[in-house]
């Protein structure tokens, strides 16, 4: 006979709290938006859209 569990394995309150915290970009301080761009030479480059919209990147 299995034991009856009184509590859940995961801490639901802690998960909700971490989801509620919004991560911010370390350069511009806005919500991070990262896209992948393909350069003319064929390389893939990660590009921060949030910094471009803030005017930090040309």
DAGI-V921015 format. One record per helix or strand. SS is the DSSP state (H for helix, E for strand). FROM is the first residue (numbers start at 1). LEN is the number of residues. If there is no record, write none. Layout:
[[SS:FROM:LEN] [SS:FROM:LEN]]
This chain:
[[H:12:9] [E:34:5] [E:44:5] [H:49:6]]
